[in-house]
Amino acid sequence: MLSVLLVHALAALVAPLCVRVLGRNAFYLLALVPLGGLGWVIAHWGTTVQTRLQWAPQISMNIDLRFDSLAAVMSALVLGIGALILAYCGRYFERDEAKLGLFAAELTGFAGAMFGLVVSDNTLLLYVFWEITTVLSFLLVGHYAEQSVSRRAAIQALLVTTAGGLSMLVGIVILGLRYQTFLLSEMLAASSPPTGTAISVAIALVLVGALSKSAIVPLHFWLPGAMAAPTPVSAYLHAAAMVKAGIYLVARLAPAFAQSPPWHALLLPLGVVSMLLAGWRAIQVHDLKLVLAFGTVSQLGLMITMVAVGTPDAALAGLALVLAHAFFKACLFMVVGIIDHGAGTRDLRRLSGLGRRAPVLCAIAVAATISMAGLPPMLGFVGKESALSALWAAELLSQPARVALVAGVALGSAFTVAYSVRFVWGAFGVTANPEATTTWHAPGPLLLFPPAVLAVAGLVGGLFPQVVDRLLNTYAHTLPGVLDAHLALWHGFTPVLALTVVVILAGFALFLIRGRIGEPRKPRLGNADRGYDAALRAMDRLSLRITGTTQSGSLPASQAIILGTLIVLPSVMLALGTRTGVRLRLWDSPLQAVLCAIMIAMALAATVLRNRLASVLVVGVTGYGCGVIFALHGAPDLALTQFLVETLTLVVFVLVLRAFPAEISAVQSTAFKLRRALLAIATGLTVAVLAAFATAARRGEPIWQAIPGAAYEIGGGKNAVNVLLVDIRAWDTLGEISVLVVAATGVASLVFRSRRFGSAPRAIDSPDYDPDQVSWLPAARLLDRRDRSMVLQITTRLLFPTIMVLSVYFFFSGHNAPGGGFAGGLLAGLALTLRYLAGGPYELGEALPVDAGHVLGAGLTLAAGTATASLLLGAPPLSSAIIELTLPLLGDIKLVTALFFDLGVYLVVVGLVLDVLRSLGARLDKEVS
């Protein structure tokens, strides 16, 4: 299973290159990928295959895959029809189609994501694949991004399905916590499953996700809008694959949750309403794709009703309908694509006589439409007959509920017959409309082959239903109860057969009076699409009102709102909650009291000083004081990092303040503000009180007691702080350095308005450069004489190599002694800063003539590569390996692979400092001058 997923991912990556080399014929090569996956499915049919790969076991995020009977059916549809759709694309698109390589990659990747979805045993992994299909659907629907209709349809589908997916995620988390497992197989096999309100809420939330994905009323409107996508997308995503994800999820959960309170109450009414409402709309619209789209919503309503009933008979009928629908609906969408290409229109009112000009295409469409209408001898008829029988025999439901469901499905089936006949007659019949198009471009055999295969599959399934029964009934046996039904083309003269005759006659009657069933200007039940627009407008207005209230453009007002929230919410919760006693020591030594007094004095001084540089310096004193407190408490790593960060921050402030006047003018200065002072005092007290209560609330053993031992045993290092950063919680560090890269890019992009990337200028780039001049620093001669400091240049010449050597020492020693990649990178950054301050902007290029973006990218790539390299060795990501060697002269060497991750951190910090100096230093000098 993992191989199938990896091959699809690799094929998606190379698809653009294949299309560039082979053109549209590359789709035939790409079709071999899902076809090979289908071969694997067939080879393992009837068996249960499991794959377990640890990823992040502490948070239950493991790659747990399980292939069983239900996954086999869905995988066969996803991969088999996916191969046919890719082959269809090989002749559907023109040779000069724009963005065809990207489209091929997205479609191939979607096939792999859908396969991953149906074989995921871990519900969290299932959600990941669920959202991958959502994103790829957004890209595929919006393929013609230059068209506003495509953009709107893509965004609409994304918002609706993503909102449902987030709802589903909350339900998944609740279920996982209550079941104490996130594995579907263990949830379904639980002998004493948990019950209660939380489980009911979780099931309801998961079902919302399924309903949104499968376009069930009232979340159905995105599917007709998605018809703006290319026809292969409609034939695959909106007929055979993505919209079946919700059906699959309901079918997967039905064996365990069909008896839960929200299950029948939510799914059965909405399923029947979807069938009726969408069937009625399919009779009204004139676009062939819209007819099929509303027909898809109607059929999805029927399918979700059947898999939600919860009996083995209904489950068997539901899977038969899923199989039949995938065959005939994907076939018909491809037929519509051929009609659109050949006739130049999809409007029923402009088509006439295609049956005579394209008899083979007409035969394919008729065969698929017969199956869609539920007429013999097609698989659609077998599934519909089984569905009606299963609903009538569903003892789980009350008698009135069974009658209502049978009546609703029968009426919906009549609508299906009506729009099926309308589809065939409108597309291939002869009309007297003088405006009907006469254009026709005959399709080639390669374009006809994929829909023909699906039409034949529907016919074969109907003629040999016992074979289909054997393939599907394994899943039906997983539901509680006895499987009494079986799939058959002929069950004898039964009440269901009589009801089918009535349905067919009613469907033809609806077709005959179709002219009276016009599309109303103002639907009585409202318009879901307009409701969606109204909801978006309401959210926009609400967001603007909230933003206007909370973000008035005044920085003091915004800070007051943020700090006020920080004060009020925690204080109220602390006052209402259970509190424990607090025991405080004012200080451990008098020196701490002295330091605190100095820090308080400096903080107060920063509020009254009018000299900007002096204000920055006194604020820096508070930071250095904090570093001394760390050192007094035995935290040399924290103290070292605090000192380095504070020094670098002071330098950055000084670089920026050069562009401002030295003194704050009387106009800009403000008098004493009592409310601001009270807010500041309240904020400080709130944070201190919360910290005291949070510390006192601890009841278990403090985690710091276990960290030193874990650092040495797991990470192979004695410096617990560094091992935490690069091993135990390296995921956090990877996120933090990613933020640093984004911040550096953002700052530099604001300063460099025209050209973001590049290295700092070198001395040779200056028009005043004279190679014969000698200086303590290579570029110092280029500074104005008033800005030169001989003492600083000499000192820098002596200190720069020493600081760089110390930086490297900190990097290598950090795993067992104070230091590490972050501290070493900061020290190297200070060395670069010293070179810049002594020699100017050109000296920075002499010190490190490398593009800062390259350094940042190399560091982030190295860290992320270290995170994923362990996967290739079968270990969780960011796992460290300890390598011990004995080398001549050097002796015993102990190497931990986390060192390479730490090197990435080192490079990111150096790149950040280089980027800041280049932008706020060299560039700002140029801007000011």
N, C-alpha and C positions, 0 to 999 in steps of 0.2 A: 504493500500500500504506500509506504513511504517512497519507494522507487517511482511509483506512478506520479505522486505529487512532485517529486524532484524533476522528473522528466518534463512534466508540464511547465514547471517554473523555468527550466533551462530553455525549452522551446519558445516560451514567451520572450525570453531575453534575446534569443537569436532571430526571432521572427522578423524584425525590421531589416536585418541584414539579408535574410533569405528573400524578402520581397524586393529589396534593392537589386539583388543579383538575378532572381528568376522572374520578377514581376508578379502578376497575379497568379501565375502557375505555382508559386510558393505555397498557396493554400492547399494544394494536393499533397505536398510534402508534409505540411503541418497537420493535415488530417490523419496522417499515420500515427501521430502521438495519441490522441484519444482512441484511435482504433486499436493500438497496442494495449492501452489500458482496458478496453473492452475484452480483448483476448485474455487478459489476466482475470477479469471478472468471471468470464465463462469458465476458465480453468478451475476456479475456486468456488463455483456455484454449489450451493448445498453444504458448504463447510463454514465454520466460524474461525476467522483469522484475527489475531490480536497483535498489536505492536505497541510496545511500551518504551518510551524514551524520556528520561528525566530532563527537565528544563529548569524549572524553579520549584522544586517540591515543597518548599516551605509555604508557598502561596498556592499550592495545588495547580500550578501552571505547568503541566507535563504534556508531552505529545502522546496521548493515549488514543489509538485508533482501533476500531472494531468493525469487522466485515461480517455481516450476518444476512439473513434472508431479506429483510427490508432494505438494508444497504445495497444488496445485490440488485434488486429491482431498480432502485433509484440510480445506482451507478451505471447500470446498463442503459438507461434512458439518457443520462447525462453524457456518457462517453459515446454511445452509438449514434445518437442524433447529433452530438457535437461534431463527430467525424463527417457526417453527411452535410451539416451546415457549412463546415470549412470547405468541403468539396464544392458545394453550391456557390460559395463566394468566389471560387476560381473562375467562374464565368459570369457571375452576377455583376461584378464591378468592371468598369472600363479599365483599359490598360493604363490610362493616365490619371486614374483616381488619386486625389490628394490624400495624404496621411494614411495610405493603405498599409504601410508597415506597422504603424502604431495601432491601427485597427486590428491587424492580425495578432499582434502581441496581446492586446486586451482580450480578444475573443478566446485565444488559446489559454491565457491565464485564467479567464473566467471558468473554462471547463475544468481546469485543475482545482480551482477554489470550490466549485460545486461538488466535485468528488471528495475533497477534504471535508466539506460540510456534512455529507451523508455518511462518512465513515468515522467521524469524530465521536469518541466515547466520552471524552472530557467536555463538559458543557461550556467551560470557559474557552476551550479551543474551538468548539462549535461556534461560539459567538464571534471569535476572531475571523473564521472563514465566512460567517454570516455577513459581517461588515465588509470583508474584502469583496464579496459579490455585490454589495451595495455600492461600493466605490467604483468597481469596474462597470457596473450597470450605468452609473452616472456618466462615466466616460464614453460608453458605447452609445447610450441614448443621445448624448450631446456630440456625436461624431461630426455632424454638420454645424460646428460651433458658430459659423458666420451667420446662421439663420436664428432669428430671435425665437422662433417656435421651438427649435431644438434646445436652445439654452433654457427656456422656461420649462420644457418637459423634463429635462435632465435634473434641474434644481428641484422641481416638484417631486419627482420620484425619490431624489436623495433625501429631502426633508421628511417626507412621510415615512419611508422605510427606515431611516436612521432614528427617527423619534420612536418608532415601534421597536427597533433594536435596543435602544437604551432602556425602554420599559422592560424588555425581555431580560436584559442584563441584570437589572435589579431583582427580578424574579429568580433568575439563576443563582444569584448570590444568596438569597433567602433560602432557597431549596438546598443549596450546598451546605449552608450552616446548620440547617435543621436536620438534614440527613447525615451530616458529618462526612460527606463525600460529594465530589463533583462529577463522579462517573455515572453516566446514564445506566450502564449495566447493573451497577450496585443499587441505584435507586429503584429500578424496575424489579430487582430480585429481593428487595427488602421484605423480610417476613413480618415485621411489625413496623410499618411505616408511620412516621409522625403525622399527627392531625392537628387541626385547630385553625384559628383565624389566619395565622401567619402563612400556613401552607395554602389556604384558599386564596389569599391575596397574591402569593407568589405565582400560583397557577394562572390567575387572571392576568397578571402582568406578562407572563410568558406567552399567553394566548394573544394578547394585544400585538406582540411582535409577530406572531404567526399570521394574524389577520391582516396586518399591514403589508407583510411580504407577499401574501397571496391575494391581495387586492379584494378583500371582502368588505362589503358595505358596513360602515360608512367610509372606509378607507380605500375605496375602489377607484377613485377618480384619476389617480396617477397613471393607471394602466392604459386607458384610452389616449391620454395625453402622450404617453411614451411611444405612440405610433409614429411620432416624428423621427424615430430612429430608422436607420437602414433596415430593409426588410429581413436580412439574415439575423439581425438582432431580435426583431420581433418573433421570428420563427423559432429562435433558440431560447432566449431569456423569457419571453412573455408567452410561450406556449409549452415548452418542454422542460425548462430548467428552473430559472430563478423563482417563478411564481409557484413552482411545486415545492419550494423550500418550506413554506408554511404548512402545506399539506403533509409533507414528510414529518415535520416536527410534531404535529398533532397525532399522526399515526404512530410515531415513536413513543409518545407519552401515554397514548390511550390505554395500553395494558395495565398501567398502574394508577392513572388519574381520571379515568372516564367516570368514576363514581364520585369525584369531588364536587362540592356544591356549585362552583361557577362553571363547570365544564359544559353540561347540556344547556344550562340557562343562557350561556353566552354564544356557543357555537351553532346550535341547531336553529334558533330563530334567524340569526344573521346569515347562515348558509342558505336557508330557503328564501329569505328576502333578497339576497344577492342574485339567486337564480331567477327570481321573478322580475326584479327591477331591471337587471341587465338584459334579460331576454326581451323585455318590452322595448328597451332602447335599441336593441339590435335590429328590430323591425323598422325603426324610424330613420336611422342614419343612412347615408348614401355612399359613403366611402367604403370600399371593400375591406380595407384594413380596419376601419372602425367597426364594421359589422362583425369581423372576427374578434376584435378586441372586446366588445361588449359580450359577444358569445363566450369568450374566454372567462370573463368575470362570472357569467352565468354558470358555466361548467365548473369553475372553481368552487362556487357556492354548493353545487351538488356534491363534489368530491369531499369537501371539508365536512359536509353533513354526514356522509357515509362513514368516513374514518373516525368521526367523533361519536357515533352511536355507541360504540364500545362492545359490540357483539362480534363473534367470529364470522358470521355470515355477512354482516355489514362491512367488516374489514376486508373480506375477500372481494366483495363487490366494489368497494372503494378503490382497491389496488387495480382491479380490472378497468375501472373508469380512468384511473391515472394513466395506465398503459395506453388505452384506446385514445384518450385525449391527446397524449403526446404524439401519437402517430398521425391522427387526422388534422390536428390544428397546426403542427409544424409543416405538414404537407401543404395545407391550404395557404398558409402565409407565404410559402415559397411559390405557390401558384400565383398569388397576387403579385409577387415581385416580378414574375415572368410577364404577367399581363401589363403591369405598369411599364416595363421595359419595351414590350412589343407594341402596345397601343398608345402609350404616352399618357394614360389616365387611369385612375382607379374609381372614377365616378360611375355608379351604376346607371345613371341617366344618360351617359355618353357612350356606353358600350353596346354593341349590337353585332350579332352574327359571328362571334369568335368560335362558336362550336364547330362551324363548317370550315373555318380557316385554320383551326388548331385542334383537330380531332383527338390527337394523343393527349394534349394538355387537358382537353375537356373530359376525356375518360378518366384521367388521374383525379381531376377535381371532383367528378361525380362520385367516384369510389370513396374518396375521403369524406365528401359531404353526406353520403348515405350513412357512413359510420357516425358522423357528427349528429345526424338526425335520429340515430338510434334505430335504424331499419336493418332487417336481415339482408344478407348473411354476414354482416360486418361485426367486428369486435365491439363496436359501440353499442350495438343491439344487445349483445350478450351481457355487457356490463350494466346497461340500463334495466334489463329484465331482472338481473340479480339484485340490483339496488331496490327496486320496487318490492320484490319478494322479501328481502332482508328487513326493510323498514316495517312491513306488515307483521313480520314474525319477531320483531325486537321486543322481547319480554321485559327488558330493562325499562322500557317506556310505558307510560300509562296508555290506555285505549284511546282517549281523546288526542294525546300527543301523536300516536301512530297514525290516526286518521288524518290529523292536520298535516303531518309530514308527507304522507302518501299523496294527499290532495295537492299540496304545494309542489311536490316533485312532478306530479302528473301535469299540472298546469305549466310549470317551467319547461317540461319536455315538449309540450305543445308549442310554446314559443320557439323552442329549439328547432322543431320541424319547420316552423314558419320561416325563420330567418335562414335556415339551410336551403329551403327551396328558393327563397328570394335571392340568395347568393348565387346559386347555379343559374337561375333564370336571368338574373341581371347581368352576370358576367358572360354567359355563353348563348343566351337566347337571342332571338331576333325581335327587335322592336321597330316601331314605326316612327321613332323620333328622328326628325330631319337633321338634328344637330349631332347625331351619333357619329363618333369618329370612324373613319375607314382605314386609318393607319394600322399596319400590322407588320411586325418584324418577327419572323418565325424563330423560335428558340432552337438551339443546338441540342444534340443528345446529351452532352455533358451537363447542361443546365436542367434537362428534364429528368436525369437519372436520380438525383436525391429525393425529390418528391415522389417519384414512381416507386422507389423502394419502400417508402413509408406507406403509400397507398396499398401496396401489395402486402405489407406486414399487417395492416388492419384487416385485409381480406383473409389472410392465412390464419390470423388469430381467431377470426369468427368461424372459419370452417373447421378448425381444430381446437376448440375451446378446452378440451380435456388436457392438452399439452400446457396451455396457459394456466389451467387450474393447478397442475402439479408444480408449476414454477412459483405460484403465488400463495398456495394454501399453507406453506410452512409458517409464514408470518401470521396468518389467520389463527393458527393453533396457539399463538402466544397470548391471545386474549382469553379472559376467563369465560368458560362455557364450552359447549360442544358445537363443533362445526357440522351443521346438518346440510348446508347447501353445497352445490358444486356448479361450476360454470358449464353451461350447455347451450347449444343453439336452439334446441327444441325441448321444452319441458312438458309438452302436451297441452291440451286445452285447459287452461287455468284461468282464474279471475284476473291474474296479472296480464295474460295475453289479451283478454277482453279489454282491459284498461289500456293496453298499448294500442289497440285498434281505435279506441276513442281518442287517444292522444294524437294519433296520426291524422284522423279526420278533422279534429279541432285545429291541428297545425295547418292543414291545407286550407281550412276555412279562414284562418287568420291571414294566410298568404293572399287569398282571393280578395279580402277586404283591406289589403295593405294600404290602398290609396286613401282610405279614411283615417288611417292611423298616422297622421302626419306628426312631425316633430313640433311640439307646442312652443310658442314664443316664450311663455312663462310657465315652467313646469309646476304643477300643483304641489308636488312634494319637495320643491326647491331644487337647486342645482348645486351638487357637491363641489364642482370646480369653482363656482362663484363663492361658495362658502369658504373654500380654501383661500381664495384671494381676500375675502373679507377678514378672515382670521389673521392673515399676514399683515393687512393694513392696521388691524386693531393692535397687534403686537408692536408694529412700528410706532404707532401713536403712543402706546404705553411706554415703550423704551425711550422715546424722545422726551416724554413728560418726566420720567424718572431721571433721565440723564440731565435734563434741564434743571431739575430740582437739586440733584446731588453734585453736579459738575457745572457750576455756574461760570467757570472760567477763572475764579479766584483761587489761587493756591492756598491761602489761609483757610478759606471756607472748605475746600476739599479736605485739607488736613484735619480740620475740626470735625468733619463728619466721620472720617476714618477713626480718629482717636476717640471720638465720642462713642462710636460703636464698640471700640475696644474696651471702653470703661463700662458701658451700661450692660452689655450682654453677659460677659463673664461675672460681673458683680451680682447681677440678678440670679444667675444660675448658682453662684456660690452661696447667696443668701437663702435660696429655696432648697438647696441640696443638703446632703448630710455632710457635716464638717467634723474634722478631727482636731485634736489639740495641736498647737504649734509651739515648739520649743526652739528658741533662737539664741545664738551666741553673737554678741555684737562684733567680736573679733577674736582671732586666735592669738594675735600679738599686737602690741601697741603700734608697731610699724604699719599694720593694715589701717588702723584708725588715722594715722598721719597721711597715708596715701589717699584715703577716701576724702579727707579734708581738702587736700590739694586738688583732687579731681573735681570736687564740688565747687571750689573757688574758681577753677579754670572754666567750668561750665557756666557759672554766673558771669564771669568776665566776658565770655563770648557773646553774651546778650547785650552788653553795654559798650564794648569797644567799637569805634567807628572806622578803624583801620582794618581793611580787609585781610591783609597778610597777618596782622596780629591776631585777628579772630581765628584764622585757620590754625595758627601755631598753638593757641591755647586749647583749641579743640583737640589738636594732636596730642597735647600733654595728657588729656583724659584717656586717650587710647594707650599711650605708653604706660600710664598708671595701671590700666587694666592688665597690660602685659606683665608688669612687676608683680601684681597679685597672683597671676598664673604661676609665675616663677616661685613665689613664696609657698604656694600650695603644692609644689612638686610636679608641675606640668611644663617641663622645658620646651616640649614641642609646640604647645599652644603659645607659650611666651615668645618663642622664636618667630613663629608665624605672625603673631600679633605685631611684634616690632617691625618685621619686614613689610607687612601690609600697611601699617601706619606710616612708615617712611615713604613708601611708594605713593600712598594716597596724598600725603603732603606735597610730594613733587608734582602730582597731577593737578592739585589745586593751584599750586604756584604757576604752572604752565598756563592754566586757564585764566588766572587773575591778572596776567600781564595785559590782557585785552581790556581790563577794567581800570577805572581811576583808583588810585591808592586809597583814598578816603571815601566813605559813604557821605554823600552830600546831605545838607540839612533838609532838602526837599524829600529825599528818599528815606531818611531816618524817621522813626516813629517814636511817639512817647510811650510811656509805660502803659501796657494794656493789662488790666486786672483780669479780664476773662481769659486771655491767653495764658497768663501766669497760672491761674487756677486750673486750666485745662492741662497744662504741662505737669503741674504737681499731682493732679488726680491720675494722669497717665502713669507717672512713675510709681506712685503708691499702688495702683492697681496691679502693675506688673510685679512689683515686689511681693505684694500679698498673695497673688496667684502662685508665684514661685514657691513661697513658703508653704502654702497649703498643699500644693502639688507634691512637694518633697515629703511633707508629713503624712500624706495619704498613702505612701508606699507601704505595703504589707508583706510583699514577698522579698526574696533575697535580691539585693541590688545587682543589676547586671554587670556593674563595673568589677565585681568580685570575680566574675567568670571570664572577663575579657582577656587578662594577661595570659591565662592558661590556654584559652582558645586561640589567641594570636600565635602562640608558639607551636601548638599542636596542629592547628589547621593551616595557618599561614606561614609557618616556619620562620617567624621573626620575633625578636624580643621587644621591639618598639610597637606597643599595642596601638598607638595612634596611627602610625603609618600602615600597619597591617589592616586596620579598620578601613582606611581610605582606599587601599589598592586591592583588597581581597574580600574581607567579610562584607563590607557594604560598598563594593566597587560599582554596583549599579548606580548608587546615588552619586558617586564621584563622576561617573560617565555622564550622567545628566547635568551635573554642575559644570563640567568643562564644556559641555555643549552650549550651556547658557553663556559661558564666557566667550565662546567663539561668536555666538549670535550678537552679544553685546558689543564686542570689538568691531564686528562688521557693521553694526548699526551706527556706532559713533563715527567710524571712519566714513561711512556712506553719507552722513550728514555734512561732514567737513569737506570731503572730496565730492563736490557736486557733479563734476564731469567725468572723472576717471577714478574709480575706487581702488583698483589694485595697482601694485607696483612696489619697487623697493625704494628705500630712502636714497636721495641723491648722493653721489660720491664727489670727492674733491675734483676729480678730472672733469666732471660735468659743469663746473663753475667756469665762467668766462675769465675770472681773475686768477685761475690756477696757474702757478709757475712751478714746474717740477724741480727747478734748481734751488728753490727756497727750502730751508731746513727749519723744522719746528719740532717741539717736543711731541706734538700730535700731528698726524698727517694733514688734517684740514684746519688746524687752529689758525694758520696764517690768513685764512679767508674771513675770519671774524674782524669786525671793526675794532680798531685799537682801543676804543673806549669800553668794549665789552670783553677784552682779554684779561685773563688773570694768570700771570706766569706761575704763581704758587699753585693755583688749582690745576694748571696743565701739568706741572711737574709731579704733583701729588697723584693725579690721575694716571700718568704714565707709570708710576710705581705701583699704584694700588689695583689697577684694572686686572693685570694677570693674576695677582694674589686673590682678588675677589672671585674671579672665574674658577681658579683652582679650588677655592673653598666651596664654590657652588657645586662643582663636580663631586667634591668630597661629601657634601650634604646629600647629594643625590644617591651615591653608592652606599653611604653608611646609614641611610634613613630607615632601613628595614630592621636594624638592630640598635640604633642609637638616634638621638634627636636629629631630625632632618627629613629628607624625603624629596620627592619630585616637586612638590608644591613649594617647599622652602627653598630648594635649590634653584628652581625657576625664578622665584622672587629675587633671590640674591643675584642671579645673572641679570635680571631686569634692572636691578639697582646699578650694576656695573655698566650696563648700557646707558642708563640715565646719567651716570657720572661722566661718561664719554661725551654725551650730548651737551651737558651743562658746561663742560670745559672747552669743547671744540666746536659747538654749534651743529646745525642740521647736517652739514656735509660730513662731520665726524661720525654721525650715526651710521651713514652709509659705509664709511671706512671700517667701523667696528663690526658690522654685520651686513654685508652687501647681499641680502637675501630678501625676497618679497615676504612681507609679514603674513600675507594670506597663505603662502606656501608652508610657512612654519606652522601656522594654525591648522591647516589642513592635514599636514603630516602628523601632527600630534593627535588630532582627533581620529585620523585613520588608524594610527598605531594602537590607540586605546581601544577603539571599536574592533579592530582586527584581533587584538588579544582577547577581547570578550567572546568572539565567535570561533577563534581557532580551537578552543578546547572541545567544541562540538564535533570537530572532525576526528577527535580521538575518543569520542563516545562519552565525554564527560559533560557535566552541566556548564553553561557559559560562565566565563570568568573564573573557572577553576584553576588553581595554581598547582604547578608541579615543582617539586624540589629536586634539583640535580646536584649531586656531589661529585667533585672531581679532585684528583691530585695531579698537579702539574709541576714540571721542573721549575725550580727557583721560587715559584709562587706558593708551592705547598698545597695544603688542602683548601679547596674552594667550594663554597656552598652557594648555588645559584637558584633563586626562586623566580619562576616565569612571570610573577607579578611585577618584576623589575621592568619588563617591557611596557606594561600598562603605566607604570610610574614614569617611564620615559615619555610616554604620550602626554601625561600631565605636565611634565617639565617643559616640553616643547610648546604646549598650549599657553602656558604662563609666559614663556619667553616671547612667543608670537604676539600675545596680548600687549605686553609692555612695548614691544617694538611698534605695534600698530598705534598705540596711544601716543608714543613719542613722535611718530611720523605724522600723525594727524593733529593732535593738540599742541605739538611742539613745532616741527618744521613747517607744516602747512599753515598753522595759525600765525607763525611769524610772517609768512608771505601775505596772508589775508590782512593782517594788521598794517603791514607796511604799504 
